[in-house]
Amino acid sequence: MKFGIHAGIWMKEWTDDPVPLFERAATVGFEGVEVSLLGIGLNEAPALRGAAERAGISLTCSTGLGASEDPTSGDPDVRAAACAALRRAIQVTAELGSPSLAGVVAAPWGVFDPLRKPERARRAAETLGRMQPVLEETGVVLGIEAINRFETDLTCTAEEAVAIAEASGADNVGVLLDTFHMNIEEKDPPAAIRASGHKLVHFHVSDCDRGVPGSARYDFKADAEALRDIGYRGWIVAEMFVRPGYPSSRDLNIWRDVEPDADRAAAEALKHMKRVFADVG
């Protein structure tokens, strides 16, 4: 099993240089670092890839779309902008040497239109389906993240995310499940994992407060059993956001010290992940 950590645990802004964080993560013992593609383009990708390789770190990628790049929009020009943004993100992911891109890609973060969910889901699937040629060419797999009701109305559950992935008709489109969001939205997170089956392509862990997995009440052992049952072999990435007072913190509504020491939180997370998920895959 491959264990990674999202660089956001250390970042004050999404555009912070991630290079110093590669060594930091490697020192803790992580095999990979997940980077947000905000602020990373094709020009920056080769240097970042080289820095990660020198640190002995593999990269995974996450991204999100804005309202002007809405795959669900009824405006063809806005959907075309979504296709262009996704295509760029996929190409940057490939240039970084990463096979994995996941995140808020079915609908923009913070955009809600619940009365039109069916038609929006249909357009999201059509838009993501157009990505299959570039995904196949680059070898990148795209994961639709299921996120909580306060961040989207379209893909709150694994079932909703899987339905869009399947409707896309794209072999390289699957889903990302995150324990923080499942804790809010899923009545039975292990059942959601099992129902996702082969469409589960990426997995994030943090506890119910977005802090160290295993430090609160979430049942990670049950999730590990479900991952074993479906034969999951992808990354398990600790995505923790724990410090207030930064621009990135405001984006995620972090208003207090969830964990006062990010380095210690990273080390404790990896220890728990190795203990619980070691024999997954």
Contacts in CASP RR format, 6 or more apart in sequence:
PFRMAT RR
TARGET T0000
AUTHOR 0000-0000-0000
METHOD contacts of the structure
MODEL  1
MKFGIHAGIWMKEWTDDPVPLFERAATVGFEGVEVSLLGIGLNEAPALRG
AAERAGISLTCSTGLGASEDPTSGDPDVRAAACAALRRAIQVTAELGSPS
LAGVVAAPWGVFDPLRKPERARRAAETLGRMQPVLEETGVVLGIEAINRF
ETDLTCTAEEAVAIAEASGADNVGVLLDTFHMNIEEKDPPAAIRASGHKL
VHFHVSDCDRGVPGSARYDFKADAEALRDIGYRGWIVAEMFVRPGYPSSR
DLNIWRDVEPDADRAAAEALKHMKRVFADVG
1 233 0 8 1.000
1 234 0 8 1.000
1 236 0 8 1.000
1 277 0 8 1.000
1 278 0 8 1.000
1 279 0 8 1.000
1 280 0 8 1.000
1 281 0 8 1.000
2 31 0 8 1.000
2 32 0 8 1.000
2 58 0 8 1.000
2 234 0 8 1.000
2 235 0 8 1.000
2 236 0 8 1.000
3 30 0 8 1.000
3 31 0 8 1.000
3 32 0 8 1.000
3 235 0 8 1.000
3 236 0 8 1.000
3 237 0 8 1.000
3 238 0 8 1.000
3 270 0 8 1.000
3 273 0 8 1.000
3 274 0 8 1.000
3 277 0 8 1.000
4 25 0 8 1.000
4 30 0 8 1.000
4 31 0 8 1.000
4 32 0 8 1.000
4 33 0 8 1.000
4 34 0 8 1.000
4 60 0 8 1.000
4 235 0 8 1.000
4 236 0 8 1.000
4 237 0 8 1.000
4 238 0 8 1.000
5 25 0 8 1.000
5 28 0 8 1.000
5 30 0 8 1.000
5 32 0 8 1.000
5 33 0 8 1.000
5 34 0 8 1.000
5 237 0 8 1.000
5 238 0 8 1.000
5 239 0 8 1.000
5 240 0 8 1.000
5 266 0 8 1.000
5 269 0 8 1.000
5 270 0 8 1.000
6 33 0 8 1.000
6 34 0 8 1.000
6 62 0 8 1.000
6 204 0 8 1.000
6 237 0 8 1.000
6 238 0 8 1.000
6 239 0 8 1.000
6 240 0 8 1.000
7 18 0 8 1.000
7 21 0 8 1.000
7 25 0 8 1.000
7 33 0 8 1.000
7 34 0 8 1.000
7 35 0 8 1.000
7 36 0 8 1.000
8 14 0 8 1.000
8 36 0 8 1.000
8 239 0 8 1.000
8 241 0 8 1.000
8 248 0 8 1.000
9 238 0 8 1.000
9 240 0 8 1.000
9 241 0 8 1.000
9 242 0 8 1.000
9 262 0 8 1.000
9 265 0 8 1.000
9 266 0 8 1.000
10 21 0 8 1.000
10 24 0 8 1.000
10 262 0 8 1.000
11 18 0 8 1.000
11 21 0 8 1.000
11 36 0 8 1.000
11 246 0 8 1.000
11 248 0 8 1.000
12 246 0 8 1.000
12 247 0 8 1.000
12 248 0 8 1.000
13 246 0 8 1.000
13 247 0 8 1.000
13 248 0 8 1.000
14 36 0 8 1.000
14 38 0 8 1.000
14 39 0 8 1.000
14 247 0 8 1.000
14 248 0 8 1.000
14 251 0 8 1.000
15 38 0 8 1.000
15 39 0 8 1.000
18 33 0 8 1.000
18 35 0 8 1.000
18 48 0 8 1.000
19 47 0 8 1.000
19 48 0 8 1.000
19 51 0 8 1.000
21 33 0 8 1.000
22 33 0 8 1.000
22 51 0 8 1.000
22 52 0 8 1.000
22 54 0 8 1.000
22 55 0 8 1.000
22 56 0 8 1.000
22 57 0 8 1.000
23 55 0 8 1.000
24 263 0 8 1.000
24 266 0 8 1.000
25 32 0 8 1.000
25 33 0 8 1.000
25 55 0 8 1.000
25 57 0 8 1.000
25 266 0 8 1.000
26 55 0 8 1.000
26 56 0 8 1.000
26 57 0 8 1.000
28 263 0 8 1.000
28 266 0 8 1.000
28 267 0 8 1.000
28 270 0 8 1.000
29 270 0 8 1.000
30 57 0 8 1.000
30 266 0 8 1.000
30 270 0 8 1.000
31 57 0 8 1.000
31 58 0 8 1.000
32 57 0 8 1.000
32 58 0 8 1.000
32 59 0 8 1.000
32 60 0 8 1.000
32 235 0 8 1.000
32 237 0 8 1.000
33 52 0 8 1.000
33 57 0 8 1.000
33 58 0 8 1.000
33 59 0 8 1.000
33 60 0 8 1.000
34 59 0 8 1.000
34 60 0 8 1.000
34 61 0 8 1.000
34 62 0 8 1.000
34 235 0 8 1.000
34 237 0 8 1.000
34 239 0 8 1.000
35 48 0 8 1.000
35 59 0 8 1.000
35 60 0 8 1.000
35 61 0 8 1.000
35 62 0 8 1.000
35 96 0 8 1.000
36 61 0 8 1.000
36 62 0 8 1.000
36 63 0 8 1.000
37 61 0 8 1.000
37 62 0 8 1.000
37 63 0 8 1.000
37 89 0 8 1.000
37 92 0 8 1.000
37 93 0 8 1.000
37 101 0 8 1.000
38 63 0 8 1.000
38 64 0 8 1.000
40 48 0 8 1.000
40 92 0 8 1.000
40 96 0 8 1.000
41 88 0 8 1.000
41 92 0 8 1.000
42 88 0 8 1.000
42 91 0 8 1.000
42 92 0 8 1.000
42 95 0 8 1.000
45 92 0 8 1.000
45 95 0 8 1.000
45 96 0 8 1.000
46 95 0 8 1.000
48 59 0 8 1.000
48 96 0 8 1.000
49 59 0 8 1.000
49 95 0 8 1.000
49 96 0 8 1.000
49 97 0 8 1.000
52 58 0 8 1.000
52 59 0 8 1.000
52 96 0 8 1.000
58 98 0 8 1.000
59 96 0 8 1.000
59 97 0 8 1.000
59 98 0 8 1.000
60 98 0 8 1.000
60 100 0 8 1.000
60 101 0 8 1.000
60 102 0 8 1.000
60 202 0 8 1.000
60 235 0 8 1.000
60 237 0 8 1.000
61 89 0 8 1.000
61 92 0 8 1.000
61 93 0 8 1.000
61 96 0 8 1.000
61 98 0 8 1.000
61 100 0 8 1.000
61 101 0 8 1.000
61 102 0 8 1.000
62 101 0 8 1.000
62 102 0 8 1.000
62 103 0 8 1.000
63 89 0 8 1.000
63 101 0 8 1.000
63 103 0 8 1.000
63 104 0 8 1.000
63 105 0 8 1.000
64 103 0 8 1.000
64 104 0 8 1.000
64 105 0 8 1.000
64 108 0 8 1.000
64 109 0 8 1.000
65 71 0 8 1.000
65 82 0 8 1.000
65 85 0 8 1.000
65 86 0 8 1.000
65 104 0 8 1.000
65 105 0 8 1.000
65 107 0 8 1.000
65 108 0 8 1.000
65 109 0 8 1.000
66 108 0 8 1.000
66 109 0 8 1.000
66 111 0 8 1.000
67 108 0 8 1.000
67 111 0 8 1.000
68 78 0 8 1.000
68 81 0 8 1.000
69 78 0 8 1.000
69 81 0 8 1.000
69 82 0 8 1.000
69 84 0 8 1.000
69 85 0 8 1.000
69 108 0 8 1.000
70 78 0 8 1.000
70 79 0 8 1.000
70 82 0 8 1.000
70 107 0 8 1.000
70 108 0 8 1.000
70 111 0 8 1.000
71 79 0 8 1.000
71 82 0 8 1.000
71 83 0 8 1.000
71 86 0 8 1.000
71 105 0 8 1.000
71 106 0 8 1.000
71 107 0 8 1.000
71 123 0 8 1.000
71 124 0 8 1.000
71 127 0 8 1.000
71 128 0 8 1.000
72 106 0 8 1.000
72 107 0 8 1.000
72 111 0 8 1.000
72 113 0 8 1.000
72 120 0 8 1.000
72 121 0 8 1.000
72 123 0 8 1.000
72 124 0 8 1.000
72 127 0 8 1.000
72 154 0 8 1.000
73 79 0 8 1.000
73 82 0 8 1.000
73 123 0 8 1.000
74 123 0 8 1.000
79 123 0 8 1.000
79 127 0 8 1.000
82 127 0 8 1.000
83 127 0 8 1.000
83 130 0 8 1.000
83 131 0 8 1.000
86 105 0 8 1.000
86 127 0 8 1.000
86 128 0 8 1.000
86 131 0 8 1.000
86 142 0 8 1.000
87 131 0 8 1.000
87 134 0 8 1.000
89 101 0 8 1.000
90 101 0 8 1.000
90 131 0 8 1.000
90 134 0 8 1.000
90 135 0 8 1.000
90 138 0 8 1.000
90 140 0 8 1.000
90 142 0 8 1.000
91 134 0 8 1.000
91 138 0 8 1.000
93 99 0 8 1.000
93 100 0 8 1.000
93 101 0 8 1.000
93 138 0 8 1.000
93 140 0 8 1.000
94 138 0 8 1.000
94 139 0 8 1.000
94 140 0 8 1.000
98 140 0 8 1.000
99 139 0 8 1.000
99 140 0 8 1.000
99 141 0 8 1.000
100 140 0 8 1.000
100 141 0 8 1.000
100 143 0 8 1.000
100 201 0 8 1.000
100 202 0 8 1.000
100 234 0 8 1.000
100 235 0 8 1.000
101 140 0 8 1.000
101 141 0 8 1.000
101 142 0 8 1.000
101 143 0 8 1.000
102 142 0 8 1.000
102 143 0 8 1.000
102 144 0 8 1.000
102 145 0 8 1.000
102 176 0 8 1.000
102 201 0 8 1.000
102 202 0 8 1.000
103 143 0 8 1.000
103 144 0 8 1.000
103 145 0 8 1.000
103 176 0 8 1.000
104 145 0 8 1.000
104 147 0 8 1.000
104 151 0 8 1.000
104 152 0 8 1.000
105 128 0 8 1.000
105 142 0 8 1.000
105 143 0 8 1.000
105 144 0 8 1.000
105 145 0 8 1.000
106 121 0 8 1.000
106 124 0 8 1.000
106 128 0 8 1.000
106 144 0 8 1.000
106 154 0 8 1.000
106 155 0 8 1.000
106 161 0 8 1.000
106 164 0 8 1.000
107 120 0 8 1.000
107 124 0 8 1.000
107 152 0 8 1.000
107 154 0 8 1.000
107 155 0 8 1.000
109 147 0 8 1.000
109 151 0 8 1.000
109 152 0 8 1.000
110 151 0 8 1.000
110 152 0 8 1.000
111 152 0 8 1.000
112 152 0 8 1.000
112 153 0 8 1.000
113 120 0 8 1.000
113 153 0 8 1.000
114 153 0 8 1.000
117 153 0 8 1.000
117 154 0 8 1.000
120 154 0 8 1.000
121 154 0 8 1.000
121 160 0 8 1.000
121 163 0 8 1.000
121 164 0 8 1.000
121 167 0 8 1.000
122 167 0 8 1.000
124 154 0 8 1.000
124 164 0 8 1.000
125 164 0 8 1.000
125 165 0 8 1.000
125 167 0 8 1.000
125 168 0 8 1.000
125 169 0 8 1.000
126 168 0 8 1.000
128 142 0 8 1.000
128 144 0 8 1.000
128 164 0 8 1.000
128 165 0 8 1.000
128 168 0 8 1.000
128 170 0 8 1.000
128 173 0 8 1.000
129 168 0 8 1.000
129 169 0 8 1.000
129 170 0 8 1.000
129 173 0 8 1.000
131 142 0 8 1.000
131 170 0 8 1.000
131 172 0 8 1.000
131 173 0 8 1.000
132 168 0 8 1.000
132 169 0 8 1.000
132 170 0 8 1.000
132 171 0 8 1.000
132 172 0 8 1.000
132 173 0 8 1.000
134 140 0 8 1.000
135 141 0 8 1.000
135 142 0 8 1.000
135 170 0 8 1.000
135 172 0 8 1.000
135 173 0 8 1.000
136 171 0 8 1.000
136 172 0 8 1.000
139 172 0 8 1.000
140 172 0 8 1.000
141 172 0 8 1.000
141 173 0 8 1.000
141 174 0 8 1.000
141 201 0 8 1.000
141 202 0 8 1.000
142 170 0 8 1.000
142 172 0 8 1.000
142 173 0 8 1.000
142 174 0 8 1.000
142 201 0 8 1.000
143 165 0 8 1.000
143 173 0 8 1.000
143 174 0 8 1.000
143 175 0 8 1.000
143 176 0 8 1.000
143 201 0 8 1.000
143 202 0 8 1.000
144 155 0 8 1.000
144 161 0 8 1.000
144 164 0 8 1.000
144 165 0 8 1.000
144 173 0 8 1.000
144 174 0 8 1.000
144 175 0 8 1.000
144 176 0 8 1.000
145 155 0 8 1.000
145 161 0 8 1.000
145 175 0 8 1.000
145 176 0 8 1.000
145 177 0 8 1.000
145 178 0 8 1.000
145 181 0 8 1.000
146 155 0 8 1.000
146 156 0 8 1.000
146 157 0 8 1.000
146 158 0 8 1.000
146 160 0 8 1.000
146 161 0 8 1.000
146 175 0 8 1.000
146 176 0 8 1.000
146 177 0 8 1.000
146 178 0 8 1.000
146 181 0 8 1.000
146 182 0 8 1.000
146 185 0 8 1.000
147 155 0 8 1.000
147 156 0 8 1.000
147 178 0 8 1.000
147 181 0 8 1.000
148 156 0 8 1.000
148 180 0 8 1.000
148 181 0 8 1.000
148 184 0 8 1.000
148 185 0 8 1.000
149 156 0 8 1.000
149 184 0 8 1.000
149 185 0 8 1.000
154 160 0 8 1.000
154 164 0 8 1.000
155 161 0 8 1.000
155 164 0 8 1.000
156 181 0 8 1.000
156 185 0 8 1.000
157 185 0 8 1.000
157 186 0 8 1.000
157 192 0 8 1.000
158 175 0 8 1.000
158 177 0 8 1.000
158 182 0 8 1.000
158 186 0 8 1.000
158 192 0 8 1.000
158 193 0 8 1.000
158 195 0 8 1.000
158 196 0 8 1.000
159 192 0 8 1.000
159 195 0 8 1.000
161 174 0 8 1.000
161 175 0 8 1.000
161 176 0 8 1.000
161 177 0 8 1.000
161 196 0 8 1.000
162 174 0 8 1.000
162 175 0 8 1.000
162 195 0 8 1.000
162 196 0 8 1.000
162 199 0 8 1.000
165 173 0 8 1.000
165 174 0 8 1.000
165 175 0 8 1.000
165 199 0 8 1.000
166 199 0 8 1.000
174 199 0 8 1.000
174 200 0 8 1.000
174 201 0 8 1.000
175 196 0 8 1.000
175 199 0 8 1.000
175 200 0 8 1.000
175 201 0 8 1.000
175 202 0 8 1.000
176 201 0 8 1.000
176 202 0 8 1.000
176 203 0 8 1.000
176 204 0 8 1.000
177 189 0 8 1.000
177 192 0 8 1.000
177 193 0 8 1.000
177 196 0 8 1.000
177 200 0 8 1.000
177 202 0 8 1.000
177 203 0 8 1.000
177 204 0 8 1.000
178 203 0 8 1.000
178 204 0 8 1.000
178 205 0 8 1.000
178 206 0 8 1.000
178 239 0 8 1.000
179 189 0 8 1.000
179 204 0 8 1.000
179 205 0 8 1.000
179 206 0 8 1.000
179 207 0 8 1.000
179 213 0 8 1.000
179 218 0 8 1.000
179 220 0 8 1.000
179 223 0 8 1.000
180 204 0 8 1.000
180 206 0 8 1.000
180 207 0 8 1.000
180 208 0 8 1.000
180 210 0 8 1.000
180 239 0 8 1.000
182 189 0 8 1.000
182 192 0 8 1.000
183 189 0 8 1.000
183 208 0 8 1.000
183 218 0 8 1.000
186 192 0 8 1.000
189 219 0 8 1.000
189 222 0 8 1.000
189 223 0 8 1.000
189 226 0 8 1.000
190 219 0 8 1.000
190 222 0 8 1.000
190 223 0 8 1.000
190 225 0 8 1.000
190 226 0 8 1.000
191 226 0 8 1.000
193 200 0 8 1.000
193 223 0 8 1.000
193 226 0 8 1.000
193 227 0 8 1.000
193 230 0 8 1.000
193 232 0 8 1.000
194 226 0 8 1.000
194 229 0 8 1.000
194 230 0 8 1.000
196 230 0 8 1.000
197 230 0 8 1.000
198 230 0 8 1.000
200 227 0 8 1.000
200 230 0 8 1.000
200 232 0 8 1.000
201 234 0 8 1.000
202 234 0 8 1.000
202 235 0 8 1.000
202 237 0 8 1.000
203 227 0 8 1.000
203 232 0 8 1.000
203 234 0 8 1.000
203 235 0 8 1.000
203 236 0 8 1.000
203 237 0 8 1.000
204 236 0 8 1.000
204 237 0 8 1.000
204 238 0 8 1.000
204 239 0 8 1.000
205 213 0 8 1.000
205 220 0 8 1.000
205 223 0 8 1.000
205 236 0 8 1.000
205 237 0 8 1.000
205 238 0 8 1.000
205 239 0 8 1.000
205 269 0 8 1.000
205 273 0 8 1.000
206 212 0 8 1.000
206 213 0 8 1.000
206 238 0 8 1.000
206 239 0 8 1.000
206 240 0 8 1.000
206 241 0 8 1.000
206 269 0 8 1.000
207 213 0 8 1.000
207 214 0 8 1.000
207 215 0 8 1.000
207 216 0 8 1.000
207 217 0 8 1.000
207 218 0 8 1.000
208 216 0 8 1.000
208 217 0 8 1.000
208 218 0 8 1.000
209 216 0 8 1.000
209 258 0 8 1.000
210 240 0 8 1.000
210 241 0 8 1.000
210 242 0 8 1.000
210 252 0 8 1.000
210 254 0 8 1.000
210 258 0 8 1.000
211 240 0 8 1.000
211 241 0 8 1.000
211 242 0 8 1.000
211 258 0 8 1.000
211 259 0 8 1.000
211 265 0 8 1.000
211 269 0 8 1.000
212 240 0 8 1.000
212 259 0 8 1.000
212 265 0 8 1.000
212 268 0 8 1.000
212 269 0 8 1.000
212 272 0 8 1.000
213 220 0 8 1.000
213 238 0 8 1.000
213 269 0 8 1.000
213 272 0 8 1.000
213 273 0 8 1.000
213 276 0 8 1.000
214 220 0 8 1.000
214 272 0 8 1.000
214 276 0 8 1.000
215 268 0 8 1.000
215 272 0 8 1.000
220 272 0 8 1.000
220 276 0 8 1.000
220 277 0 8 1.000
221 276 0 8 1.000
224 276 0 8 1.000
224 277 0 8 1.000
224 280 0 8 1.000
227 277 0 8 1.000
227 280 0 8 1.000
227 281 0 8 1.000
228 279 0 8 1.000
228 280 0 8 1.000
228 281 0 8 1.000
231 280 0 8 1.000
231 281 0 8 1.000
232 280 0 8 1.000
232 281 0 8 1.000
233 281 0 8 1.000
234 281 0 8 1.000
236 273 0 8 1.000
236 277 0 8 1.000
236 280 0 8 1.000
238 266 0 8 1.000
238 269 0 8 1.000
238 270 0 8 1.000
238 273 0 8 1.000
240 258 0 8 1.000
240 259 0 8 1.000
240 265 0 8 1.000
240 266 0 8 1.000
240 269 0 8 1.000
241 248 0 8 1.000
241 249 0 8 1.000
241 252 0 8 1.000
241 254 0 8 1.000
241 258 0 8 1.000
242 254 0 8 1.000
242 257 0 8 1.000
242 258 0 8 1.000
242 259 0 8 1.000
242 262 0 8 1.000
242 265 0 8 1.000
243 249 0 8 1.000
243 254 0 8 1.000
243 257 0 8 1.000
243 258 0 8 1.000
243 259 0 8 1.000
243 262 0 8 1.000
244 254 0 8 1.000
244 255 0 8 1.000
244 256 0 8 1.000
244 257 0 8 1.000
245 254 0 8 1.000
249 255 0 8 1.000
259 265 0 8 1.000
END
